[in-house]
């Protein structure tokens, strides 16, 4: 209680000061936004660039969620129907590609018995069009071991992927991807 009373003013608080209509705030009173995504040093940017950076950062978080769900599905042996997390994170081309792969796994009786996809790097890239966010993702799935009937049939690989995300019904979803099985991330 002593701390609270020590911070209490002993004299009456002055009335708030109101500015007259002729007084205007200087341009330096409003800080300009800074952008730092993909850069070690923040730099001044426009409001539009700042909003695009925020959108891209959120899209990269959606990608992280998607990789977590993909890892779960690899270990589960795929799926014949989109999961709630798939519906929340992917759509369009990415959904079609994922469903083809995971449905094939399920029908063939293939599942990962160990390992996971690990994100090596995510780098923002220039948006492909208005209303989209783009980034490059490098992932390492080499620890994945796929088996059918107890026999190892394949292992995971590196993936170098360029993603596009957009807002669909108020949520950011990954909608397009160009993927290459290649070592990436340095």
Backbone as CSV, one residue per row, in Angstrom:
resi,resn,N_x,N_y,N_z,CA_x,CA_y,CA_z,C_x,C_y,C_z
1,UNK,0.819,-1.182,0.000,0.000,0.000,0.000,0.866,1.250,0.000
2,UNK,2.034,1.186,0.625,2.914,2.345,0.668,3.342,2.749,-0.726
3,UNK,3.552,1.786,-1.599,3.964,2.096,-2.962,2.861,2.873,-3.670
4,UNK,1.617,2.461,-3.485,0.517,3.154,-4.142,0.367,4.582,-3.636
5,UNK,0.460,4.765,-2.324,0.288,6.114,-1.801,1.484,6.992,-2.135
6,UNK,2.652,6.406,-2.284,3.821,7.198,-2.634,3.684,7.766,-4.043
7,UNK,2.899,7.112,-4.919,2.727,7.582,-6.281,1.514,8.495,-6.423
8,UNK,0.768,8.674,-5.365,-0.427,9.506,-5.431,-0.022,10.968,-5.365
9,UNK,-0.557,11.813,-6.293,-0.173,13.219,-6.257,-0.710,13.884,-4.992
10,UNK,0.067,14.800,-4.452,-0.353,15.502,-3.249,-1.112,16.767,-3.582
11,UNK,-0.955,17.289,-4.780,-1.715,18.476,-5.170,-2.775,18.056,-6.173
12,UNK,-3.802,18.850,-6.337,-4.866,18.466,-7.267,-4.315,18.309,-8.689
13,UNK,-4.883,17.369,-9.402,-4.484,17.142,-10.783,-5.007,18.274,-11.635
14,UNK,-4.156,18.860,-12.488,-4.618,19.958,-13.326,-5.665,19.476,-14.324
15,UNK,-6.533,20.392,-14.718,-7.550,20.062,-15.712,-6.863,19.745,-17.033
16,UNK,-7.478,18.847,-17.835,-6.867,18.533,-19.124,-6.804,19.777,-20.003
17,UNK,-5.734,19.873,-20.757,-5.546,21.005,-21.652,-6.214,20.662,-22.969
18,UNK,-6.994,21.584,-23.471,-7.614,21.361,-24.774,-6.947,22.276,-25.770
19,UNK,-6.761,21.762,-26.954,-6.098,22.588,-27.964,-7.154,23.343,-28.756
20,UNK,-6.780,24.493,-29.212,-7.705,25.278,-30.028,-7.676,24.731,-31.440
21,UNK,-8.735,24.960,-32.205,-8.780,24.430,-33.559,-7.648,24.940,-34.437
22,UNK,-7.045,26.065,-34.098,-5.984,26.603,-34.949,-4.647,25.910,-34.709
23,UNK,-4.516,25.146,-33.632,-3.270,24.451,-33.341,-3.324,23.068,-33.980
24,UNK,-2.291,22.726,-34.721,-2.249,21.398,-35.332,-0.982,20.689,-34.892
25,UNK,-1.083,19.385,-34.853,0.073,18.582,-34.450,1.101,18.598,-35.572
26,UNK,2.348,18.590,-35.199,3.409,18.567,-36.206,3.486,17.181,-36.825
27,UNK,3.963,17.084,-38.055,4.064,15.779,-38.702,4.913,14.787,-37.919
28,UNK,5.870,15.285,-37.148,6.726,14.372,-36.389,6.024,13.801,-35.169
29,UNK,4.836,14.322,-34.835,4.111,13.817,-33.675,3.589,12.405,-33.930
30,UNK,3.309,12.086,-35.166,2.840,10.747,-35.502,4.028,9.955,-36.008
31,UNK,4.445,8.920,-35.272,5.605,8.159,-35.729,5.275,7.411,-37.015
32,UNK,6.233,7.390,-37.926,6.018,6.637,-39.154,6.269,5.162,-38.861
33,UNK,5.552,4.287,-39.564,5.749,2.855,-39.303,7.138,2.403,-39.747
34,UNK,7.598,1.346,-39.131,8.859,0.739,-39.540,8.598,-0.707,-39.941
35,UNK,9.320,-1.159,-40.928,9.199,-2.529,-41.420,10.509,-3.254,-41.139
36,UNK,10.414,-4.506,-40.729,11.625,-5.261,-40.414,11.566,-6.709,-40.870
37,UNK,10.438,-7.157,-41.409,10.308,-8.546,-41.831,11.318,-8.843,-42.935
38,UNK,12.138,-9.856,-42.719,13.142,-10.230,-43.706,14.385,-9.361,-43.687
39,UNK,14.504,-8.489,-42.686,15.648,-7.591,-42.605,16.142,-7.547,-41.166
40,UNK,17.421,-7.436,-40.992,17.992,-7.368,-39.644,17.773,-5.994,-39.016
41,UNK,17.572,-4.990,-39.858,17.434,-3.630,-39.370,16.082,-3.053,-39.777
42,UNK,15.275,-2.594,-38.807,14.009,-1.955,-39.160,14.258,-0.702,-40.002
43,UNK,13.365,-0.447,-40.941,13.496,0.737,-41.795,12.141,1.422,-41.911
44,UNK,12.134,2.728,-42.112,10.866,3.423,-42.282,10.130,2.866,-43.506
45,UNK,8.815,2.819,-43.425,8.025,2.331,-44.546,6.673,3.023,-44.551
46,UNK,5.950,2.858,-45.627,4.619,3.450,-45.720,3.628,2.603,-44.927
47,UNK,2.477,3.161,-44.676,1.426,2.412,-43.979,1.047,1.178,-44.789
48,UNK,0.972,1.317,-46.106,0.640,0.177,-46.969,1.701,-0.918,-46.861
49,UNK,2.977,-0.530,-46.885,4.055,-1.514,-46.743,4.000,-2.192,-45.376
50,UNK,3.708,-1.412,-44.331,3.595,-1.966,-42.979,2.458,-2.984,-42.908
51,UNK,1.310,-2.633,-43.479,0.167,-3.552,-43.474,0.481,-4.824,-44.260
52,UNK,1.192,-4.682,-45.374,1.583,-5.853,-46.167,2.544,-6.735,-45.370
53,UNK,3.462,-6.115,-44.640,4.399,-6.867,-43.816,3.656,-7.652,-42.734
54,UNK,2.677,-7.020,-42.103,1.885,-7.694,-41.072,1.119,-8.870,-41.668
55,UNK,0.531,-8.674,-42.841,-0.206,-9.722,-43.546,0.726,-10.900,-43.853
56,UNK,1.916,-10.608,-44.348,2.887,-11.656,-44.672,3.320,-12.409,-43.417
57,UNK,3.546,-11.685,-42.319,3.928,-12.335,-41.055,2.820,-13.281,-40.582
58,UNK,1.575,-12.854,-40.703,0.451,-13.715,-40.315,0.375,-14.935,-41.233
59,UNK,0.612,-14.740,-42.529,0.591,-15.862,-43.477,1.688,-16.875,-43.132
60,UNK,2.841,-16.385,-42.714,3.931,-17.288,-42.329,3.565,-18.061,-41.057
61,UNK,2.804,-17.444,-40.156,2.310,-18.161,-38.977,1.313,-19.252,-39.378
62,UNK,0.475,-18.968,-40.376,-0.459,-19.976,-40.887,0.330,-21.149,-41.459
63,UNK,1.414,-20.863,-42.156,2.272,-21.922,-42.695,2.816,-22.806,-41.555
64,UNK,3.249,-22.177,-40.483,3.765,-22.958,-39.341,2.677,-23.883,-38.796
65,UNK,1.438,-23.380,-38.713,0.298,-24.221,-38.280,0.093,-25.371,-39.251
66,UNK,0.166,-25.063,-40.550,-0.047,-26.083,-41.568,1.011,-27.184,-41.469
67,UNK,2.266,-26.834,-41.276,3.324,-27.838,-41.151,3.076,-28.730,-39.935
68,UNK,2.620,-28.141,-38.846,2.298,-28.937,-37.647,1.200,-29.960,-37.973
69,UNK,0.169,-29.529,-38.710,-0.912,-30.445,-39.082,-0.420,-31.488,-40.086
70,UNK,0.400,-31.085,-41.039,0.937,-32.046,-42.005,1.744,-33.124,-41.282
71,UNK,2.557,-32.721,-40.308,3.322,-33.714,-39.539,2.392,-34.690,-38.827
72,UNK,1.318,-34.175,-38.264,0.345,-35.045,-37.582,-0.258,-36.034,-38.570
73,UNK,-0.597,-35.537,-39.760,-1.210,-36.405,-40.766,-0.237,-37.439,-41.322
74,UNK,1.034,-37.090,-41.454,2.023,-38.083,-41.890,2.056,-39.252,-40.906
75,UNK,2.091,-38.938,-39.627,2.150,-39.988,-38.598,0.838,-40.758,-38.484
76,UNK,-0.278,-40.108,-38.844,-1.592,-40.761,-38.781,-1.856,-41.630,-40.009
77,UNK,-1.032,-41.509,-41.019,-1.249,-42.305,-42.225,-2.187,-41.649,-43.221
78,UNK,-2.269,-40.337,-43.199,-3.069,-39.613,-44.176,-4.512,-39.449,-43.751
79,UNK,-5.331,-38.996,-44.694,-6.755,-38.781,-44.454,-7.487,-38.769,-45.779
80,UNK,-8.741,-39.169,-45.758,-9.565,-39.135,-46.965,-10.421,-37.870,-47.040
81,UNK,-10.531,-37.163,-45.923,-11.317,-35.926,-45.893,-10.497,-34.826,-45.222
82,UNK,-10.685,-33.577,-45.640,-9.937,-32.477,-45.023,-10.247,-32.361,-43.524
83,UNK,-9.220,-32.196,-42.732,-9.402,-31.998,-41.289,-9.796,-30.539,-41.030
84,UNK,-10.272,-30.265,-39.827,-10.626,-28.890,-39.470,-9.419,-27.967,-39.595
85,UNK,-8.244,-28.448,-39.209,-7.044,-27.616,-39.298,-6.639,-27.392,-40.749
86,UNK,-6.840,-28.370,-41.595,-6.590,-28.164,-43.023,-7.514,-27.066,-43.550
87,UNK,-8.790,-27.155,-43.213,-9.764,-26.153,-43.667,-9.433,-24.761,-43.138
88,UNK,-8.806,-24.690,-41.971,-8.471,-23.401,-41.362,-7.199,-22.784,-41.939
89,UNK,-6.347,-23.591,-42.572,-5.038,-23.078,-42.994,-4.770,-23.125,-44.493
90,UNK,-5.454,-23.988,-45.233,-5.155,-24.126,-46.659,-6.431,-24.129,-47.493
91,UNK,-6.287,-23.785,-48.778,-7.415,-23.776,-49.714,-6.859,-23.896,-51.129
92,UNK,-7.766,-23.987,-52.076,-7.437,-23.954,-53.497,-6.356,-24.971,-53.865
93,UNK,-5.298,-24.537,-54.536,-4.244,-25.434,-55.030,-3.566,-26.190,-53.881
94,UNK,-3.317,-25.508,-52.773,-2.636,-26.162,-51.645,-3.521,-27.261,-51.066
95,UNK,-4.824,-27.003,-50.925,-5.742,-28.032,-50.419,-5.789,-29.217,-51.387
96,UNK,-5.915,-28.939,-52.679,-5.977,-30.031,-53.666,-4.719,-30.897,-53.604
97,UNK,-3.561,-30.259,-53.554,-2.300,-30.993,-53.495,-2.193,-31.820,-52.218
98,UNK,-2.527,-31.203,-51.094,-2.443,-31.912,-49.810,-3.409,-33.095,-49.772
99,UNK,-4.639,-32.870,-50.233,-5.622,-33.963,-50.207,-5.211,-35.108,-51.122
100,UNK,-4.641,-34.786,-52.281,-4.165,-35.855,-53.165,-3.116,-36.702,-52.454
101,UNK,-2.150,-36.049,-51.835,-1.081,-36.775,-51.154,-1.559,-37.564,-49.942
102,UNK,-2.342,-36.928,-49.095,-2.783,-37.613,-47.875,-3.830,-38.687,-48.154
103,UNK,-4.672,-38.506,-49.169,-5.634,-39.551,-49.535,-4.898,-40.748,-50.144
104,UNK,-3.872,-40.483,-50.968,-3.064,-41.584,-51.524,-2.413,-42.389,-50.407
105,UNK,-1.869,-41.686,-49.410,-1.251,-42.378,-48.269,-2.270,-43.286,-47.587
106,UNK,-3.445,-42.729,-47.312,-4.488,-43.477,-46.586,-4.899,-44.720,-47.377
107,UNK,-5.169,-44.542,-48.670,-5.601,-45.676,-49.504,-4.510,-46.740,-49.642
108,UNK,-3.254,-46.320,-49.673,-2.141,-47.265,-49.850,-1.664,-47.882,-48.539
109,UNK,-2.183,-47.406,-47.417,-1.748,-47.942,-46.126,-0.347,-47.500,-45.746
110,UNK,0.048,-46.313,-46.175,1.383,-45.774,-45.899,1.281,-44.767,-44.770
111,UNK,2.246,-44.802,-43.877,2.307,-43.798,-42.817,3.746,-43.576,-42.395
112,UNK,3.978,-42.394,-41.859,5.308,-42.123,-41.308,5.380,-42.801,-39.948
113,UNK,6.449,-43.522,-39.710,6.626,-44.189,-38.416,7.545,-43.391,-37.505
114,UNK,8.237,-42.416,-38.084,9.087,-41.539,-37.282,9.420,-40.301,-38.097
115,UNK,9.904,-39.294,-37.393,10.361,-38.081,-38.048,9.299,-37.010,-38.144
116,UNK,9.712,-35.895,-38.736,8.816,-34.761,-38.930,9.443,-33.803,-39.933
117,UNK,8.603,-32.944,-40.474,9.089,-31.862,-41.315,9.500,-30.733,-40.378
118,UNK,10.724,-30.251,-40.559,11.219,-29.124,-39.765,11.397,-27.926,-40.682
119,UNK,10.954,-26.782,-40.214,11.113,-25.559,-40.985,12.545,-25.075,-40.821
120,UNK,13.246,-24.921,-41.943,14.625,-24.455,-41.932,14.657,-22.932,-42.029
121,UNK,13.849,-22.378,-42.938,13.817,-20.929,-43.130,12.506,-20.522,-43.779
122,UNK,12.058,-19.330,-43.438,10.904,-18.720,-44.093,11.318,-17.293,-44.435
123,UNK,11.202,-16.944,-45.704,11.637,-15.632,-46.164,10.504,-14.942,-46.919
124,UNK,10.122,-13.734,-46.503,9.070,-13.028,-47.228,9.537,-12.697,-48.645
125,UNK,8.605,-12.711,-49.580,8.890,-12.325,-50.958,7.846,-11.296,-51.386
126,UNK,8.067,-10.685,-52.515,7.136,-9.669,-53.014,5.800,-10.324,-53.352
127,UNK,4.708,-9.705,-52.897,3.368,-10.231,-53.151,3.129,-10.362,-54.646
128,UNK,2.495,-11.458,-55.035,2.233,-11.719,-56.451,1.167,-10.781,-57.011
129,UNK,0.212,-10.379,-56.190,-0.844,-9.460,-56.610,-1.459,-8.826,-55.365
130,UNK,-2.250,-7.774,-55.575,-2.923,-7.123,-54.446,-3.779,-8.144,-53.704
131,UNK,-3.820,-8.023,-52.404,-4.637,-8.922,-51.592,-3.986,-10.254,-51.303
132,UNK,-2.704,-10.395,-51.645,-2.000,-11.643,-51.354,-0.733,-11.364,-50.563
133,UNK,-0.237,-12.392,-49.932,1.064,-12.365,-49.252,1.859,-13.528,-49.823
134,UNK,3.156,-13.338,-49.986,4.002,-14.385,-50.559,5.258,-14.579,-49.713
135,UNK,5.722,-15.815,-49.671,6.964,-16.115,-48.966,7.551,-17.414,-49.497
136,UNK,8.847,-17.569,-49.264,9.539,-18.799,-49.605,9.771,-19.568,-48.314
137,UNK,9.513,-20.865,-48.356,9.727,-21.714,-47.185,10.662,-22.853,-47.562
138,UNK,11.641,-23.066,-46.722,12.540,-24.200,-46.872,12.246,-25.143,-45.713
139,UNK,11.949,-26.387,-46.029,11.675,-27.357,-44.968,12.509,-28.618,-45.196
140,UNK,12.805,-29.265,-44.095,13.623,-30.477,-44.111,12.796,-31.622,-43.539
141,UNK,12.387,-32.535,-44.408,11.609,-33.692,-43.980,12.401,-34.980,-44.039
142,UNK,13.729,-34.877,-44.090,14.558,-36.077,-44.245,14.444,-37.060,-43.085
143,UNK,13.980,-36.612,-41.927,13.858,-37.541,-40.797,12.598,-38.415,-40.912
144,UNK,11.680,-38.065,-41.822,10.470,-38.871,-41.992,10.806,-40.234,-42.606
145,UNK,10.259,-41.281,-42.004,10.418,-42.640,-42.517,9.020,-43.177,-42.780
146,UNK,8.724,-43.473,-44.051,7.404,-43.960,-44.444,7.431,-45.468,-44.615
147,UNK,6.429,-46.128,-44.036,6.345,-47.584,-44.136,4.959,-48.017,-44.586
148,UNK,4.934,-49.206,-45.189,3.683,-49.895,-45.512,3.876,-51.331,-45.071
149,UNK,2.972,-51.804,-44.254,3.029,-53.177,-43.736,4.373,-53.488,-43.102
150,UNK,4.904,-52.529,-42.337,6.142,-52.725,-41.598,7.411,-52.601,-42.413
151,UNK,7.299,-52.325,-43.710,8.474,-52.217,-44.561,8.679,-50.756,-44.977
152,UNK,9.912,-50.272,-44.798,10.230,-48.897,-45.191,10.179,-48.794,-46.711
153,UNK,9.378,-47.801,-47.175,9.247,-47.629,-48.626,9.831,-46.303,-49.120
154,UNK,9.958,-45.314,-48.228,10.576,-44.053,-48.634,10.913,-43.207,-47.409
155,UNK,11.624,-42.125,-47.695,11.981,-41.143,-46.668,11.586,-39.771,-47.174
156,UNK,11.479,-38.831,-46.276,11.168,-37.459,-46.652,12.374,-36.778,-47.283
157,UNK,12.146,-35.585,-47.793,13.198,-34.826,-48.472,13.163,-33.359,-48.026
158,UNK,14.096,-32.600,-48.549,14.035,-31.149,-48.435,12.931,-30.665,-49.374
159,UNK,12.344,-29.526,-49.063,11.405,-28.889,-49.987,11.676,-27.394,-50.000
160,UNK,11.802,-26.862,-51.198,11.954,-25.422,-51.406,10.642,-24.974,-52.045
161,UNK,9.838,-24.186,-51.300,8.484,-23.882,-51.743,8.188,-22.388,-51.707
162,UNK,7.510,-21.925,-52.745,7.041,-20.543,-52.801,5.535,-20.560,-52.586
163,UNK,5.088,-19.943,-51.491,3.675,-19.928,-51.123,3.032,-18.584,-51.409
164,UNK,1.736,-18.635,-51.705,0.892,-17.448,-51.802,-0.265,-17.665,-50.838
165,UNK,-0.587,-16.623,-50.084,-1.703,-16.681,-49.148,-2.652,-15.530,-49.442
166,UNK,-3.914,-15.729,-49.086,-4.881,-14.639,-49.199,-5.952,-14.829,-48.137
167,UNK,-6.732,-13.774,-47.927,-7.840,-13.844,-46.983,-9.039,-14.482,-47.664
168,UNK,-9.591,-15.478,-47.009,-10.813,-16.138,-47.474,-11.763,-16.169,-46.295
169,UNK,-12.912,-15.544,-46.457,-13.919,-15.465,-45.386,-13.316,-14.983,-44.073
170,UNK,-12.432,-13.990,-44.156,-11.860,-13.379,-42.968,-10.657,-14.083,-42.379
171,UNK,-10.256,-15.218,-42.941,-9.089,-15.957,-42.439,-8.011,-16.024,-43.506
172,UNK,-6.775,-16.007,-43.073,-5.660,-16.149,-44.011,-5.439,-17.630,-44.273
173,UNK,-5.369,-17.977,-45.561,-5.131,-19.366,-45.953,-4.066,-19.421,-47.042
174,UNK,-3.297,-20.487,-47.023,-2.321,-20.750,-48.077,-3.103,-21.267,-49.273
175,UNK,-2.959,-20.609,-50.446,-3.792,-20.958,-51.588,-3.023,-21.463,-52.801
176,UNK,-1.735,-21.171,-52.878,-0.953,-21.619,-54.019,0.465,-21.928,-53.560
177,UNK,1.088,-22.877,-54.244,2.458,-23.256,-53.901,3.164,-23.790,-55.134
178,UNK,4.404,-23.396,-55.272,5.307,-23.973,-56.269,6.379,-24.671,-55.443
179,UNK,6.507,-25.971,-55.633,7.390,-26.767,-54.772,8.431,-27.500,-55.591
180,UNK,9.610,-27.583,-54.998,10.716,-28.305,-55.619,11.425,-29.087,-54.527
181,UNK,11.688,-30.357,-54.788,12.455,-31.166,-53.846,13.917,-30.799,-54.050
182,UNK,14.399,-29.885,-53.227,15.778,-29.403,-53.366,16.308,-28.941,-52.021
183,UNK,17.595,-29.125,-51.841,18.234,-28.620,-50.622,18.133,-27.106,-50.627
184,UNK,17.755,-26.548,-49.514,17.554,-25.101,-49.424,17.916,-24.625,-48.028
185,UNK,17.836,-23.334,-47.832,18.038,-22.775,-46.503,19.478,-22.597,-46.103
186,UNK,20.390,-22.574,-47.036,21.780,-22.311,-46.715,22.541,-23.504,-46.551
